[in-house]
Amino acid sequence: MNEFNIPITNYEHVIENQTVMIEDIQSYSYFKNCVIEYKFGRRQINEVAFENCEFAYHDLSSMEFLDCLFYKCDFSNGEFKSTALYRVKFGSCKLIGAQFTNSTIKDGQFLDCLLTYSSFSDSKLTNVHFQEGKLDDSFFQHIKQKNLTFSRVAMDGIDFYETPLKDIDLSTCEFHRINLDIALARGLIIRPDQAYSLVALCGVKLTD
């Protein structure tokens, strides 16, 4: 994975080892080893970095994150439903079972993240890149995408039902099972050894 750097000089406030209310977060702040608590919630967070932070309340639905960085944060079973994420980067985060359904993600990166059982279904993904990490048994059903890329990702059991896959390149990824619509797979790029999974979806049996 490319090294995940948080340029601390970009931030006016550096807060470490504290409990912080999300309502009090200011732009251009960098939080490290903090606990993020909630009282009333808020609508938008921009120009903020979080490193190794614990979010006490995992429902971040219908929020907006602009120019934010998350590094080594745990969002397992987190809710990002109907959330807008613009120029947001997740690095080495735990997002097992996270729900990004009906979200809008533009210029987003997920680097070395655990995204097993996560769902991006019914979302709009533009210039979103998944590099390394795990997407096993994840859902990308009925998404609208432009320049969605996957690089060296484990994605066994990934589900692309009702999603057009033209020009999506999975050749560096690893999977034995995949679910997709054959009619929408035209233009999908895979390795020869990955073709067995698609042949199985057609009901064709291969022999030695």
N, C-alpha and C positions, 0 to 999 in steps of 0.2 A: 504494500500500500504506500502511496505517496505520503510523506511525513505531514502530519496534521499540525500546522502552526497557528497559534493564536497571537496575532501581533498586538501585544499589550500596549504598545505606544499609541494605538488607535483609540484607546479608551481613557476617559477622563477620571473614572472612578474604578478603583480596584478593591473589591470586598472579598475577604477570605474568612472561612470558618465562622460564619454567622447565620442566624435564622432571619430570613428576609421575607417581608410580605410582598406578594406580586404587585399589589397596588402601589407600592413605594418604589418600584424599579424605574430608574431613569435611563434615558438613552445614553449611549457611549459608556456603558458600565460593563465590567468584567467580574463575574462571580466565580469563585473557586472554593470547592469543598463547603458549599452552603446548602442549607435547607430552605426551599422555597415554599412558603405557606400562602394560603389564600383566605380572604375574608369575604369580599364581595365579587372578586374576579375583575377582569378588565378586558378590553377589546383588542388593543394593539400593543405590541412590543417591537421596538426597532433599534438596531445598532447595539445589540447586547450579546455578550459571550457567556456561556455557562460551561464550566469544567468540573466534572466529578460532582455534580450537584444532585440533590435528592428533591424531587417534586412531590410534596406531601399529598397533593390532589392531582390525579392524572387526567382529569377531564379538561382538555384544552380546546374543546369543540367551539366552532364559530369564532375563533380568534384570528388575528393577523400577526404573522411574524415576518418582519422585513429586515434583511441584512443581519441575521442572527446566526450564531455558531453554537453547536452543542457537542461537547467532547466528553466521552466516558460518562454520560448520563443514563439513568435507567428509566425508561418509559414503558416497561413491560405492561401489556394490557392497557396502554394509554389510549385516550380518545382524542383524535384529531379530526373528528367528523365535521365536514363543511368548513374546514379551516383553510385559510389562505397562507401559503408559505412562498415568499419571494426572495430569491438569493439567500437561501438557507442551507447550511451545511451541517450534517450529522457525521461525527467521526467516532468509531468504536463505541457506539451507543447500543444499549439493549432495548430493542423495540419488539420483543416477542409478543405476538398477539395484538400489536397496535392497530388501531382502526383509523385509516385515512380516507374512508369512504366519503364520496361527494366533496372531496377537497380539491383545491387548485394549487398546484405546485409549479412554479416557474423558476428556472435556473437553480435547481436544487441538486445537492449531492448527498449520497449515502455511502460513506467509505468505511468498509470493514465493520458493518453493523449486523447485529443479530435481528433478523426480521422474519423469523419462522412464524407461520400462522398469521402474519399480518395481512391486511386488506387495503388495497388501493382502488377497489371497484367503484365504478361510476364517477371516477375522478378525471380531471384534466391535467395532464402532465406535459410540460413544455420544457425542453432542454434539461431533462432530469437524468442523472447518471448514477447508476449503482455499480460500485467497484468492490470486488472481493466480498467478504461477509456471506450471510446465508439468507436465502429467500425460500427455503423449503416449505412446501404446503402453503404458500402465500396465494393471494387472489388479486388478479389484475383484470377482472371481468368488466366488459362493457366500458372500457376507458377510451378517452379521446387523447391522443398523444401526438407529439411532434418532437422528433429528435430525442426519443427515449433510448438510452443505451445501457447495456449490461456488460461488465468486464470481469471475468474470472469469479463469477458468483456461483455458489452452490444453490440450485433451485429445483431439487427433486420434488415432483408433485405440484409444481406451479400451475396455476389455472388462468388461461387467457381466453376463457369463453366469451364469445361475442366481441372480441377485440381484433381489429385488422392488424396484421403483423408485417406488412410490407416494409422492407428495408431494416427490420430489427435483426440484429446480429447476436446470436446466442452461441457462436462457435467457440468462444473461450470459456463457456460456462459448463457446469456439470449437472446432468439430470438423467434419470432412467425413466421417470414418468412425467408426462406433460399432458395437460388438457387444453385443447384449442378447437376452433372450428376449421376443418380442413378447407372449406370454401374461403376462409379469411386468412389462410396461411400463405397465400401466394406472395412470393418475394421475401419470405423468411429465410435467413441465412443460418445454416447449421453445418456441423461437420458430418462426414459420411457415417461415423459410428453412432451419431445421434439420430439417424434416420429411422432406426428400428422403432423408436417411440411413436413416430408419425405413421409408420406403416401399420402398427398395431391399432391406431385409431381408425384406420380404414377397414379394419377387419381382415386384413391380409396376414397370412401366416408364412413365416420364413422357415426354410429347412436348410440343413447343412449341405 
